[in-house]
Amino acid sequence: MVMENAAMANAAMSCAWFTYYDYVRMKEYEEKKMGKLVWMNDETVKKLRQYSMEVVDEYSKKDPKYSAQAGKLLKDFLQIVGRV
């Protein structure tokens, strides 16, 4: 239990760190006039996610021992956060 809690705390800290620095770097990118950041529209993201899930399904079929487990975790996560 101690190891699981430590691993989860580390994962949460890493996620927060990456998110923070993503935004820091995006701001820096725009402030230095290196370019303009643009975001894909919702329909494009939806299509991209759909096609990506098809690829996940293909790999899951080819490798049920590992890829299928990872694919299931990904789908479960996307469902939890409301992305599918």
C-alpha positions as CSV (number, residue, x, y, z in Angstrom):
1,M,0.0,0.0,0.0
2,V,2.8,2.4,0.8
3,M,4.4,1.8,-2.6
4,E,1.1,2.3,-4.4
5,N,0.5,5.6,-2.6
6,A,4.0,6.7,-3.4
7,A,3.6,5.8,-7.1
8,M,0.2,7.6,-7.3
9,A,1.7,10.7,-5.6
10,N,4.6,10.7,-8.0
11,A,2.3,10.3,-11.0
12,A,0.1,13.2,-9.8
13,M,3.1,15.4,-9.2
14,S,4.5,14.6,-12.6
15,C,1.2,15.3,-14.3
16,A,1.0,18.7,-12.5
17,W,4.6,19.5,-13.4
18,F,4.1,18.7,-17.1
19,T,0.8,20.6,-17.3
20,Y,2.4,23.7,-15.6
21,Y,5.4,23.7,-17.9
22,D,3.2,23.1,-21.0
23,Y,1.5,26.4,-20.2
24,V,4.7,28.2,-19.3
25,R,6.3,27.1,-22.7
26,M,3.2,28.0,-24.7
27,K,3.2,31.5,-23.2
28,E,6.9,31.9,-23.8
29,Y,6.4,30.7,-27.4
30,E,3.8,33.4,-28.1
31,E,5.6,36.1,-26.2
32,K,8.8,35.6,-28.2
33,K,6.7,35.8,-31.4
34,M,7.9,32.4,-32.5
35,G,4.5,31.7,-33.8
36,K,0.9,31.6,-33.0
37,L,-0.7,28.6,-31.2
38,V,-3.9,27.3,-32.7
39,W,-6.2,24.7,-31.4
40,M,-8.1,22.1,-33.5
41,N,-11.8,22.5,-33.6
42,D,-14.0,20.0,-31.7
43,E,-15.1,18.1,-34.8
44,T,-11.5,17.6,-35.9
45,V,-10.5,16.4,-32.4
46,K,-13.5,14.0,-32.4
47,K,-12.5,12.5,-35.8
48,L,-8.8,12.2,-34.7
49,R,-9.9,10.5,-31.5
50,Q,-12.1,8.1,-33.4
51,Y,-9.3,7.2,-35.9
52,S,-6.9,6.8,-33.0
53,M,-9.2,4.4,-31.2
54,E,-9.4,2.3,-34.4
55,V,-5.6,2.1,-34.3
56,V,-5.7,1.2,-30.6
57,D,-8.2,-1.6,-31.4
58,E,-6.0,-3.0,-34.1
59,Y,-3.0,-3.2,-31.8
60,S,-5.2,-4.6,-29.1
61,K,-6.2,-7.5,-31.4
62,K,-2.6,-8.1,-32.4
63,D,-1.3,-8.1,-28.9
64,P,-4.0,-9.1,-26.4
65,K,-1.5,-9.7,-23.6
66,Y,-0.1,-6.1,-23.4
67,S,-1.7,-3.7,-25.9
68,A,-5.2,-4.8,-25.2
69,Q,-4.7,-4.0,-21.5
70,A,-3.3,-0.6,-22.3
71,G,-6.1,0.0,-24.8
72,K,-8.7,-0.8,-22.2
73,L,-7.0,1.5,-19.7
74,L,-7.0,4.3,-22.2
75,K,-10.6,3.8,-23.1
76,D,-11.6,3.7,-19.5
77,F,-9.7,6.9,-18.8
78,L,-11.2,8.7,-21.8
79,Q,-14.7,7.7,-20.7
80,I,-14.1,8.8,-17.1
81,V,-12.9,12.3,-18.3
82,G,-15.8,12.5,-20.8
83,R,-13.8,12.4,-24.0
84,V,-15.6,9.4,-25.6
